[in-house]
Amino acid sequence: MLKTCTFKHGTVTFSDTGKGRVVVLLHGFLGSHQIWEQTIANLSKSYRVIAIDLPGHGGTESFGYIHTMELQAKCVKAVMDHLRLKKYVIVGHSMGGYAGLAFADLFPENLKGLCLYHSTAYADTDEKKHDRKRSIRVVKANPGIYVREAIRNLFATKNTKYLSREISFAQKIASKTTKRGIIAALEGMIARPNRDIILGMVHYPVMMVIGAHDNILPYQQLLDQSELISQKHVLFLEHDGHMGFLESPRQSNQALRKFLRACYKS
Ligand code: MLT
């Protein structure tokens, strides 16, 4: 069911599906709760699944010119407090994972587990920051072209031919992101700090989902990063890019279920 609540005098939209222990899904850059459609359908058979539209995405408003990961985490906390939920697992896709890590930093007592789904605990390199600045200039001039290219790049290049339905689905969702929302997210990602220290410190399970053909995050760097995790779960998707839950939904759901069982056992 689609619901709303208030954060900083603005509206936040989220879906709330199923009953039981709670899992929070955070979409990536240019996504919305809708991108998790198949994940929600599967996990909500056994869990209560809250999928939140992050600031400037889907049905959630923008809050100023930069959406830092801390602001996004506080927006997530506002939803969870509104629902009076205290303990949950966060699954964050890419930018949603950066927000999940900020959440782990700010509100550690609420987490039972954290999944970095095609995401990283490292800050942007100088080169990446430079690329994002260039992206901001392109978005200002022509958001439509930028969004189309950016979404294509999320899927493994070798698979784009037979994933045309999934690509159109992601593009349709992305096309709803406002220019202001896109720029504020890019600024927020540029500003995010390293949070790798959290991976070794936390007392709950942490999962990393890694795509062998990810055009955004190099898989070897993510595999090395996973060594920092004390209670480690890794799903390595050998045929996929940056969108495992759309590229290999069955494998993704199976691994998430196993991870959730471990989180709620510990
Ligand atoms: C995302 O999918 O959220 C972005 O690709 C993340 C990024 O650009 O770092």
Residues whose N, C-alpha, C, O or C-beta is under 5 A from the ligand:
A	BS01	MLT	G28 F29 H93 S94 M95 G96 I216
